[in-house]
């Protein structure tokens, strides 16, 4: 049970060390982060200073239900849902026709800008008077004019010509010009306040401005089950935002009211036309009665057939009502057949006593209004419009059929009434035929008078409906602009600048580390080959000098080599009798510092009063002689291996005066067959004899990946230190050394990490910052 917390502790510790190492990777570049943040904040300040501020305005409206009359509760009413199609209303609100009307009312084809030293900002109006002299329809292409206020007057520069036009005394009406506007000075503004300023007037076609405004107006629903719409508009001018939204609300409201007033207007127009016809017919009847009575000397009706007359009167009243219905039916039929070209609406509620025909007419008018609204929002080719057109044809056919059926019914009823009337007429046969003609004429007059009064009543009703038509919307909140600009927002800009200032160098450092294929430190070696021990980390120095030429050197580099020599001593096998121990020094490729390390390691061992022999076994590219200033071809190992009569002791040299126990055998002359010489048995003989005379034998061998020389003699070593140079050795080369270790080709192998940056080392050496009382080398 004790293993679980221990494992957890190690895992947390490793994770903490990993995080610390990753953080320190970035912290060592802290000046770059500071510089990047400062530059980013300066860029944010410049952006805020020279970017035009954008403001937004919002308004709220409620779409009113346009349903009239008493209706049964619908499912929408039962479940407390609105039957208003807000999507259609939104499309109408943003339709090109409505937006174009707004542009025309506000005259947005002419826009104003004030030029600053850096920015050109849109303003709602100019500080002086400007009157546009052309209509919106006459603007086809965009144009702009720069107006500069000079001490002597206005200077106007058209963008199309670039020619400067001067208007003295700040008045353009006194000078002939072809500009689309007139300029004059506002008396409330002092000229001194305007001198030196420049303004820009831009003209755009009504189509382009409408399209831009259409895209800039935002309309959204407030809430899930709400009838409220929120309108928004954004620009550089607060007053322009409010004017656009308020005008849009007015135009939309007036458009909806106008649509609902069309039925009332159609009814009034229909009745006005009938008034003219009825007036002429009544005048004709009155004149006919007058002429008939004058010609026949008739004044009153005889009272001797009072009973028959009363019965006939009742029949005539029924015939009167029937004739009235026939006349109204014929009028409606004529209206349907001769429909107005401007609208498809039919007159409604004109007194026809047929619920079927009245219902069909109301349904037909409702479908016409629905089709017109859909045409506005979706166009003529909208599938819903096509369906409504088909429905209108069907309803119109039903109206024709219902009128014909009702007319036939009236004819049958009329025939019955006429037969009944003749029966009553027979009872008063004593009445003169002339008196009967007077009654007939009077009846016609009463029918026309009654119809005239009836239509007059309907006209007044239609006029009242027209006058009190309810609005389309209720304005919940007129356009209100926010106090602060929505763009740019200083807090957001500075926050983004700060993040950019931190992330940009971090990203560069991350990419740099990501693309870095070199070994940088101890962690890279451990990550690839955790089973191979690391016995030393040597700090990077500018000049790779021989540190231990002075045995008492206490520099950081000297301390690192002392630690290396101590650690190497631990990996060597126990000493057998007085035999010395052999240490091979090799690397993967040349340039990793194996010769430099071999010399300093041998010197560090010699500095503790040990007898040390340094052998240069890199016969192909010897380098020891360069450090002790000896000739390259001085007799050495190659001479001994080649000449059986040559004694290796003759090749010994003393390279350092302060190290009496240190001897060196150089590589000697470069042979053509190094591999053959190293395997002829004499090299083993040399080591066996040297063991008896020296405590340590350090052998500088050739790189392993380039030639096979080191592999041929690797088993003669007691320990092999394998050089890896930071920021030089490729990480993938560690796989090669790992294969050598796992295959046993190199005996008792251990890594030595050379040229480690002391600011980046977090492992074995602890930056060599603790000298335990020794003075550091200046």
C-alpha positions in Angstrom: 0.0 0.0 0.0 2.9 2.3 0.5 3.8 2.1 -3.2 0.7 4.0 -4.3 1.5 7.3 -2.6 5.1 7.0 -3.5 4.2 6.6 -7.2 1.7 9.4 -7.0 4.4 11.6 -5.3 6.9 10.9 -8.1 4.3 11.6 -10.8 3.3 14.9 -9.2 7.0 15.8 -8.7 7.8 14.9 -12.3 4.9 17.0 -13.5 5.9 19.9 -11.4 9.5 19.7 -12.7 8.2 19.5 -16.3 6.0 22.6 -15.8 8.8 24.5 -14.2 11.2 23.6 -17.0 8.7 24.7 -19.6 8.0 27.9 -17.9 11.7 28.7 -17.5 12.2 28.1 -21.2 10.0 31.1 -21.8 11.1 33.2 -18.8 14.7 33.4 -20.0 13.4 35.5 -22.9 11.6 37.9 -20.6 13.1 41.0 -22.2 11.5 40.1 -25.5 8.1 39.6 -23.8 8.4 43.0 -22.1 9.4 44.7 -25.4 6.6 42.9 -27.3 4.0 43.9 -24.7 5.2 47.6 -24.9 5.1 47.6 -28.7 1.6 46.0 -28.7 0.3 48.5 -26.2 1.7 51.3 -28.2 0.1 49.9 -31.3 -3.2 49.6 -29.4 -3.0 53.2 -28.4 -2.3 54.3 -31.9 -5.2 52.2 -33.1 -7.5 53.8 -30.6 -6.1 57.3 -31.4 -6.5 57.1 -35.2 -9.5 54.8 -35.7 -12.9 56.4 -36.2 -15.4 55.7 -33.4 -18.5 53.8 -34.3 -21.8 54.2 -32.4 -25.0 52.3 -32.5 -28.6 53.2 -31.8 -31.5 50.9 -30.9 -35.3 51.2 -31.1 -38.1 48.9 -30.1 -41.5 48.5 -31.7 -44.5 46.2 -31.2 -46.3 44.8 -34.2 -50.1 45.2 -33.7 -52.6 42.6 -34.7 -54.4 43.8 -37.8 -57.4 41.4 -37.4 -60.8 43.2 -37.3 -64.2 42.1 -36.0 -65.4 39.4 -33.7 -63.7 36.1 -34.2 -63.8 32.8 -32.4 -60.8 32.1 -30.2 -58.1 30.4 -32.3 -55.5 27.9 -31.1 -53.0 30.8 -30.9 -55.3 32.6 -28.5 -55.9 29.5 -26.4 -52.2 28.8 -26.0 -51.4 32.6 -25.6 -49.4 32.8 -28.8 -49.4 35.6 -31.3 -50.8 34.9 -34.8 -48.5 37.7 -36.2 -45.9 36.4 -38.7 -42.9 38.4 -37.5 -40.7 37.0 -40.2 -42.9 38.6 -42.8 -42.9 41.9 -40.9 -39.1 41.8 -40.7 -38.8 41.3 -44.4 -41.2 44.1 -45.1 -39.3 46.3 -42.7 -36.0 45.7 -44.5 -37.5 45.6 -48.0 -35.9 47.8 -50.7 -39.1 49.8 -51.1 -39.2 50.9 -47.4 -35.5 51.5 -47.2 -35.6 53.6 -50.4 -38.3 55.7 -48.9 -36.2 56.3 -45.8 -33.2 57.3 -48.0 -35.4 59.7 -50.0 -36.9 61.3 -46.9 -33.6 61.8 -45.1 -31.8 62.8 -48.3 -29.0 60.3 -47.5 -27.6 60.5 -51.0 -25.5 63.4 -49.7 -23.2 62.6 -46.8 -20.7 64.8 -44.9 -17.3 64.1 -43.5 -14.8 66.2 -41.6 -11.1 65.8 -42.4 -8.7 65.7 -39.6 -4.9 65.4 -39.6 -5.1 61.6 -39.8 -8.8 60.6 -39.7 -11.8 61.6 -41.8 -14.9 61.2 -39.7 -18.5 61.2 -40.8 -20.7 64.0 -39.4 -24.5 64.5 -39.5 -24.3 68.0 -40.9 -21.8 70.7 -41.8 -21.2 73.9 -39.7 -22.3 76.0 -42.6 -25.3 76.0 -44.9 -25.4 73.6 -47.9 -28.4 73.1 -50.1 -28.6 70.3 -52.7 -29.7 71.5 -56.1 -30.2 68.2 -57.8 -32.8 65.4 -57.3 -31.9 62.0 -56.0 -33.0 60.4 -59.3 -30.5 62.4 -61.2 -27.5 61.0 -59.3 -26.1 58.0 -61.3 -22.5 57.8 -60.2 -20.7 58.6 -57.0 -18.8 61.8 -56.7 -17.1 63.8 -53.9 -16.1 67.4 -53.2 -13.6 68.7 -50.8 -14.6 72.0 -49.2 -11.8 74.0 -47.5 -12.6 77.1 -45.4 -10.1 79.8 -46.3 -10.0 83.3 -44.9 -11.4 84.8 -48.1 -14.1 82.2 -48.8 -14.8 78.6 -49.6 -12.5 76.5 -51.9 -14.3 73.5 -53.4 -12.3 70.8 -55.2 -14.3 68.2 -57.2 -12.7 64.8 -57.2 -13.5 64.3 -60.9 -11.5 67.3 -62.1 -9.3 68.4 -59.3 -9.8 72.0 -60.3 -10.1 74.5 -57.4 -13.3 76.6 -57.3 -13.2 79.7 -55.1 -16.4 81.3 -53.7 -15.5 84.7 -52.2 -17.4 86.0 -49.1 -18.5 82.4 -48.3 -21.4 82.6 -50.8 -21.7 80.3 -53.8 -24.9 81.8 -55.3 -23.0 84.8 -56.5 -20.6 82.8 -58.7 -21.5 80.7 -61.8 -20.7 77.0 -61.3 -21.9 73.5 -62.0 -21.8 72.1 -58.5 -24.8 70.1 -57.3 -25.1 72.3 -54.2 -25.0 75.8 -52.9 -23.0 77.0 -50.0 -23.5 79.9 -47.6 -22.2 80.9 -44.2 -24.2 80.1 -41.0 -24.6 83.4 -39.1 -24.5 81.5 -35.8 -21.0 80.2 -36.5 -18.0 82.5 -36.4 -15.7 82.2 -39.4 -12.6 82.2 -37.4 -13.6 78.9 -35.9 -13.8 77.3 -39.3 -10.8 78.7 -41.1 -8.3 76.0 -42.0 -10.8 73.1 -41.7 -11.7 70.8 -44.6 -14.9 68.9 -45.2 -15.9 66.3 -47.7 -19.3 66.1 -49.4 -20.0 62.7 -51.1 -22.9 62.0 -53.5 -24.1 58.5 -54.2 -26.9 57.1 -56.2 -30.1 56.3 -54.3 -29.7 52.6 -55.3 -26.2 52.2 -53.8 -27.2 54.1 -50.6 -30.4 52.0 -50.3 -28.4 48.8 -50.6 -25.9 49.9 -48.0 -28.5 51.1 -45.6 -30.5 47.9 -46.2 -27.5 45.8 -45.2 -26.7 48.1 -42.2 -30.1 47.9 -40.5 -30.5 45.1 -38.1 -33.9 43.7 -37.0 -34.4 41.0 -34.5 -37.1 39.5 -32.3 -37.0 40.3 -28.6 -37.8 37.1 -26.8 -39.1 33.8 -27.9 -42.9 34.5 -27.8 -42.7 38.2 -28.1 -44.3 40.6 -30.6 -41.6 43.1 -30.1 -38.9 43.8 -32.7 -35.6 45.6 -31.9 -34.1 47.7 -34.6 -30.5 48.7 -34.7 -28.2 50.8 -36.9 -24.5 51.6 -36.6 -22.5 54.5 -38.1 -20.0 57.2 -37.0 -22.8 59.6 -36.2 -25.2 59.3 -33.3 -27.7 61.7 -34.7 -27.7 59.9 -38.1 -28.4 56.6 -36.4 -31.4 58.0 -34.5 -32.8 59.7 -37.6 -32.5 56.6 -39.7 -34.3 54.4 -37.2 -37.0 56.9 -36.4 -37.7 57.5 -40.0 -37.8 53.8 -40.8 -40.4 53.3 -38.0 -42.6 56.1 -39.5 -42.3 54.8 -43.0 -43.2 51.3 -42.0 -46.1 52.4 -39.9 -47.5 54.6 -42.7 -47.1 51.7 -45.2 -49.1 49.4 -43.0 -51.9 51.9 -42.5 -52.1 52.6 -46.2 -52.5 48.9 -46.9 -55.5 48.6 -44.6 -57.0 51.8 -45.9 -57.2 50.5 -49.5 -60.5 48.6 -48.9 -62.1 51.7 -47.5 -60.9 53.8 -50.4 -62.1 51.2 -52.9 -65.6 51.2 -51.3 -65.8 55.0 -51.3 -64.8 55.2 -54.9 -67.4 52.5 -55.8 -70.2 54.4 -54.0 -69.2 57.8 -55.5 -69.5 56.3 -59.0 -73.0 54.9 -58.1 -74.1 58.3 -56.7 -73.7 59.9 -60.1 -75.8 57.3 -61.8 -78.6 57.3 -59.1 -78.7 61.1 -59.2 -79.4 61.1 -62.9 -82.0 58.4 -62.5 -83.8 60.2 -59.7 -83.9 63.4 -61.7 -85.4 61.6 -64.7 -88.1 59.9 -62.5 -89.1 63.2 -60.8 -89.4 64.9 -64.2 -91.4 61.9 -65.5 -93.9 62.1 -62.6 -94.3 65.8 -63.1 -94.9 65.5 -66.8 -97.3 62.6 -66.4 -99.5 64.4 -63.8 -99.6 67.5 -65.8 -100.5 65.7 -68.9 -103.2 63.6 -67.2 -104.4 66.0 -64.5 -103.7 63.6 -61.7 -103.3 64.6 -58.0 -104.3 61.7 -55.4 -105.3 58.1 -55.4 -109.0 57.1 -54.8 -109.8 55.8 -51.3 -112.5 53.3 -52.3 -110.1 50.4 -52.7 -108.4 51.0 -49.4 -108.4 47.3 -48.4 -107.0 46.1 -51.7 -104.4 48.8 -51.7 -103.1 47.9 -48.3 -102.7 44.3 -49.3 -101.0 45.2 -52.5 -98.8 47.6 -50.5 -97.5 44.8 -48.5 -96.7 42.9 -51.7 -95.1 45.9 -53.2 -92.9 46.3 -50.1 -91.6 42.8 -50.6 -91.2 43.5 -54.3 -89.4 46.7 -53.4 -86.9 44.8 -51.2 -86.5 42.2 -53.8 -85.9 44.7 -56.5 -83.3 46.4 -54.2 -81.4 43.2 -53.8 -81.5 42.6 -57.6 -80.1 46.0 -58.2 -77.3 45.6 -55.6 -76.6 42.2 -57.0 -76.3 43.6 -60.6 -74.0 46.4 -59.3 -71.8 43.8 -57.6 -71.6 41.7 -60.7 -70.7 44.8 -62.8 -68.0 45.6 -60.3 -66.6 42.1 -60.4 -66.6 42.1 -64.2 -65.2 45.6 -64.6 -62.5 45.4 -61.9 -60.3 48.4 -61.3 -56.8 48.0 -62.9 -55.1 49.6 -59.9 -56.4 47.1 -57.3 -58.1 43.7 -57.2 -60.2 44.5 -54.1 -64.0 44.2 -54.4 -66.5 46.4 -52.6 -67.5 44.9 -49.3 -70.6 45.2 -47.1 -72.8 47.0 -49.7 -76.1 45.6 -48.4 -76.4 42.3 -50.1 -78.6 39.9 -48.1 -76.6 36.8 -49.0 -74.1 35.6 -46.4 -72.4 33.3 -49.0 -71.6 36.1 -51.4 -70.6 38.5 -48.6 -68.3 35.9 -47.1 -66.7 35.1 -50.5 -66.1 38.8 -51.1 -64.5 39.2 -47.7 -62.4 36.1 -48.3 -61.4 37.4 -51.7 -60.3 40.8 -50.3 -58.3 39.1 -47.5 -56.5 36.9 -50.0 -55.7 40.0 -52.2 -54.1 41.8 -49.3 -52.1 38.7 -48.2 -50.9 38.3 -51.8 -49.8 42.0 -52.1 -47.9 41.7 -48.8 -46.1 38.6 -50.0 -45.3 40.2 -53.3 -43.6 43.0 -51.4 -41.4 40.7 -49.3 -40.9 37.7 -51.6 -41.6 38.9 -55.1 -44.0 37.8 -57.8 -42.4 34.4 -58.2 -42.8 33.4 -54.5 -44.5 30.0 -54.3 -46.9 31.4 -51.7 -47.9 34.1 -54.2 -48.6 31.6 -56.9 -50.7 29.6 -54.5 -52.7 32.7 -53.5 -53.2 33.6 -57.2 -54.8 30.2 -57.8 -56.9 30.6 -54.7 -58.1 34.1 -55.9 -59.2 32.6 -59.3 -61.1 29.9 -57.4 -62.8 32.4 -55.1 -63.6 34.7 -58.0 -65.3 31.8 -59.8 -67.3 31.0 -56.7 -68.3 34.7 -56.4 -69.6 34.5 -60.0 -71.5 31.3 -59.3 -73.0 32.6 -56.1 -74.1 35.9 -57.7 -75.7 33.9 -60.6 -77.4 31.6 -58.2 -78.7 34.4 -56.0 -79.9 36.3 -59.1 -81.9 33.3 -60.3 -83.4 33.0 -56.8 -84.4 36.6 -56.9 -86.0 36.2 -60.3 -88.1 33.3 -59.0 -89.1 35.2 -56.0 -89.9 38.2 -58.2 -92.2 36.0 -60.4 -94.0 34.8 -57.3 -94.5 38.3 -56.0 -95.6 39.6 -59.4 -98.3 36.9 -59.5 -99.4 37.8 -56.0 -99.4 41.5 -56.9 -101.6 40.9 -60.0 -104.0 39.1 -57.7 -104.2 42.2 -55.5 -104.4 44.5 -58.4 -107.5 42.8 -59.6 -109.3 43.9 -56.5 -108.7 47.5 -57.3 -109.6 47.3 -61.0 -111.7 50.3 -60.6 -108.6 52.4 -60.2 -107.7 54.3 -63.4 -104.8 52.9 -65.3 -103.3 56.3 -65.3 -103.2 56.2 -61.5 -101.5 52.8 -61.6 -98.8 54.3 -63.8 -98.3 57.1 -61.2 -97.8 54.5 -58.5 -95.3 52.6 -60.7 -93.3 55.7 -61.3 -93.4 56.6 -57.6 -92.3 53.1 -56.6 -89.2 53.4 -58.9 -88.5 56.8 -57.3 -88.7 55.3 -53.8 -86.4 52.4 -54.8 -83.8 54.8 -56.1 -84.1 57.1 -53.1 -83.8 54.2 -50.7 -80.8 52.9 -52.5 -79.2 56.4 -52.5 -79.6 56.7 -48.7 -78.4 53.2 -48.2 -75.2 53.9 -50.2 -74.7 57.2 -48.5 -74.8 55.5 -45.1 -72.2 52.9 -46.4 -70.0 55.7 -47.7 -70.0 57.4 -44.3 -69.1 54.2 -42.6 -66.2 53.6 -45.1 -65.0 57.2 -44.5 -65.1 56.7 -40.8 -63.0 53.5 -41.1 -60.6 55.4 -43.3 -60.2 58.2 -40.9 -59.7 56.0 -37.8 -57.5 53.3 -39.2 -55.4 52.0 -36.3 -51.6 52.1 -36.7 -49.5 49.2 -37.8 -47.1 49.3 -34.8 -46.7 50.7 -31.4 -43.5 52.4 -30.7 -42.1 51.0 -27.5 -38.9 53.0 -27.6 -37.7 55.5 -30.1 -34.1 55.3 -31.3 -31.6 55.9 -28.5 -27.8 56.0 -29.1 -25.5 54.5 -26.5 -23.1 56.9 -24.8 -19.9 55.0 -25.5 -18.7 53.9 -28.9 -19.1 50.2 -29.7 -15.9 50.2 -31.7 -13.1 50.4 -30.9 -13.5 49.6 -27.2 -10.3 50.7 -25.3 -10.5 47.9 -22.8 -10.8 45.2 -25.4 -8.1 46.8 -27.6 -5.6 47.0 -24.8 -6.5 43.5 -23.6 -6.0 42.1 -27.1 -2.8 44.1 -27.4 -1.6 42.6 -24.1 -2.5 39.1 -25.2 -0.8 39.6 -28.6 2.3 41.0 -26.9 2.5 37.9 -24.8 1.4 35.3 -27.3 3.5 36.6 -30.3 7.0 36.0 -28.6 5.6 32.9 -26.9 4.5 31.5 -30.3 7.9 32.4 -31.9 9.7 30.7 -29.0 7.4 27.7 -29.2 7.9 27.4 -32.9 11.6 27.8 -32.5 11.7 25.1 -29.9 9.4 22.9 -32.0 11.7 23.2 -35.0 14.8 22.8 -33.0 16.3 19.4 -33.6 19.4 19.9 -31.6 20.0 18.5 -28.1 19.6 21.5 -25.7 20.1 19.9 -22.4 20.0 17.0 -20.0 16.2 16.5 -20.4 16.6 15.9 -24.2 19.1 13.1 -23.5 17.1 11.5 -20.7 13.9 11.6 -22.8 15.6 9.6 -25.6 17.9 7.3 -23.6 16.8 7.1 -19.9 18.8 3.9 -19.2 22.2 5.5 -20.1 23.6 7.5 -17.2 24.8 11.0 -17.5 28.1 11.4 -15.6 28.8 15.1 -16.4 27.5 18.3 -17.8 30.1 20.7 -18.9 29.2 24.4 -19.1 29.7 26.3 -22.3 32.7 28.6 -22.6 33.7 31.0 -25.3 37.2 29.5 -25.8 37.8 25.9 -25.1 41.1 26.3 -23.3 42.8 23.5 -21.3 41.4 24.3 -17.9 43.7 22.0 -15.9 47.0 23.3 -17.3 46.9 24.9 -13.8 45.9 22.1 -11.3 44.7 24.7 -8.8 42.2 26.3 -11.2 38.8 26.8 -9.4 36.7 28.1 -12.3 33.2 26.8 -13.1 34.7 24.7 -15.9 37.3 23.2 -13.6 34.7 22.3 -11.1 32.6 20.7 -13.8 35.6 18.5 -14.8 36.3 17.6 -11.2 32.7 16.4 -10.9 33.1 14.5 -14.2 36.2 12.7 -13.0 34.5 11.8 -9.7 31.5 10.4 -11.5 33.5 8.5 -14.0 35.4 6.9 -11.2 32.1 5.6 -9.8 31.2 3.8 -13.1 34.6 2.2 -13.4 34.8 -1.4 -12.2 36.8 -2.1 -9.0 40.5 -1.8 -9.3 42.2 -5.2 -9.6 45.5 -5.2 -7.7 47.5 -2.3 -9.0 46.2 -2.4 -12.6 45.1 0.9 -14.0 41.6 1.4 -15.6 40.9 2.4 -19.1 38.5 5.1 -20.1 37.4 5.5 -23.8 36.2 8.9 -25.0 34.1 8.9 -28.2 31.2 10.7 -29.8 28.8 10.2 -32.7 30.3 12.8 -35.1 33.3 15.1 -35.0 33.0 18.5 -33.4 31.3 17.3 -30.2 34.4 18.0 -28.1 35.7 14.4 -27.3 39.3 15.4 -27.6 38.9 18.5 -25.5 37.1 16.5 -22.8 39.6 13.7 -23.0 42.5 16.1 -22.3 40.8 17.9 -19.4 39.5 14.7 -17.9 43.0 13.2 -17.9 44.4 16.4 -16.4 41.7 16.5 -13.7 42.6 12.9 -12.8 46.3 13.9 -12.8 45.6 16.8 -10.5 44.7 14.5 -7.6 48.1 12.8 -7.8 47.1 9.9 -10.1 49.3 8.6 -12.8 47.5 9.2 -16.1 48.2 8.3 -19.7 46.4 10.1 -22.5 46.4 8.2 -25.8 45.3 9.7 -29.1 43.6 6.8 -30.8 41.8 8.8 -33.5 44.3 7.9 -36.2 42.3 9.5 -39.0 41.8 13.0 -37.6 44.1 13.6 -34.6 43.5 16.7 -32.6 45.5 16.4 -29.3 48.6 18.0 -30.8 46.7 21.2 -31.5 46.1 21.7 -27.8 49.7 21.1 -26.6 51.3 22.8 -29.6 53.1 19.7 -30.9 53.8 18.7 -34.5 51.0 16.6 -36.1 53.3 13.9 -37.4 55.4 13.4 -34.3 55.9 9.7 -33.7 53.1 8.2 -31.6 50.5 5.4 -31.6 50.4 4.7 -35.3 54.2 4.2 -35.3 54.0 1.8 -32.4 51.2 -0.2 -34.0 53.0 -0.4 -37.3 56.6 -1.0 -36.1 57.0 -4.1 -33.8 60.5 -2.9 -32.8 59.1 0.5 -31.6 58.7 0.9 -27.9 55.5 2.9 -26.9 57.5 4.5 -24.1 59.6 6.2 -26.7 56.4 8.1 -27.8 55.6 9.5 -24.3 55.7 13.3 -24.0 55.1 15.7 -21.2 52.6 18.2 -22.4 52.1 20.1 -19.1 54.8 21.3 -16.7 52.5 21.4 -13.7 51.4 17.8 -14.2 54.4 15.5 -13.6 52.2 12.4 -13.4 50.6 13.1 -16.8 51.9 11.5 -20.0 50.6 11.7 -23.6 51.0 9.4 -26.6 50.0 11.3 -29.8 48.3 9.6 -32.7 51.5 9.8 -34.8 51.6 9.7 -38.6 48.2 9.2 -40.3 48.2 5.6 -41.7 46.3 4.4 -44.7 44.9 1.4 -42.7 43.9 2.6 -39.2 41.4 -0.3 -38.7 44.0 -2.9 -39.5 46.6 -1.4 -37.2 44.1 -1.2 -34.3 43.2 -4.9 -34.6 46.7 -6.3 -35.0 47.0 -7.0 -31.3 49.6 -4.4 -30.4 47.1 -1.8 -29.2 45.8 -4.4 -26.6 49.4 -5.1 -25.7 50.0 -1.4 -25.1 47.0 -1.1 -22.8 48.0 -4.2 -20.9 51.5 -2.9 -20.3 50.2 0.6 -19.5 47.8 -0.7 -16.9 50.8 -1.7 -14.8 52.3 1.7 -14.8 49.3 4.1 -14.8 46.2 4.5 -12.6 44.1 5.8 -15.5 44.4 5.5 -19.2 42.3 7.9 -21.2 41.9 7.0 -24.9 40.7 9.6 -27.3 38.9 7.5 -30.0 37.3 8.2 -33.4 33.6 9.2 -33.8 31.5 6.0 -34.0 29.1 6.9 -36.8 31.9 7.9 -39.3 34.3 5.0 -39.0 34.5 1.6 -37.3 37.8 2.2 -35.5 36.2 2.7 -32.1 34.0 -0.4 -32.5 37.0 -2.6 -33.1 38.7 -1.7 -29.8 35.6 -0.9 -27.7 35.8 -4.0 -25.6 39.2 -3.1 -24.3 37.7 -0.2 -22.3 36.6 -0.4 -18.7 34.2 2.5 -19.3 33.2 4.6 -22.3 32.2 8.2 -22.0 30.0 9.3 -24.9 30.1 13.0 -25.8 26.9 14.9 -26.7 27.3 18.6 -27.5 24.4 20.8 -26.6 23.0 22.9 -29.5 25.1 20.9 -31.9 24.2 17.2 -31.8 21.0 16.3 -33.5 18.5 14.5 -31.3 18.0 11.7 -33.8 21.7 10.8 -33.4 20.9 9.8 -29.8 19.0 6.9 -31.3 22.3 5.7 -32.8 24.1 5.8 -29.4 21.1 4.1 -27.8 21.5 1.2 -30.3 25.2 1.0 -29.4 24.3 0.7 -25.7 21.5 -1.8 -26.1 23.6 -4.0 -28.5 26.6 -3.9 -26.1 29.0 -2.6 -28.8 30.2 0.0 -26.3 31.3 -1.2 -22.9 30.0 0.4 -19.7 28.7 3.5 -21.6 27.8 6.8 -20.0 26.9 10.2 -21.5 28.8 13.5 -21.0 26.9 16.6 -22.1 29.2 19.2 -23.4 28.8 22.9 -23.9 25.6 23.3 -21.8 24.2 26.8 -21.5 24.4 27.5 -17.7 21.3 29.5 -18.0 19.3 26.6 -19.4 20.7 23.7 -17.3 18.3 22.4 -14.7 19.8 19.0 -14.0 22.9 17.4 -12.8 25.2 20.4 -12.6 22.7 22.8 -10.9 24.4 25.5 -13.0 27.6 24.9 -11.1 26.7 28.0 -9.1 28.0 26.6 -5.8 31.8 26.6 -5.6 31.9 25.6 -1.9 34.2 28.4 -1.0 36.4 28.4 -4.1 37.0 31.6 -5.9 35.6 31.9 -9.4 37.8 32.6 -12.3 37.6 36.1 -13.6 
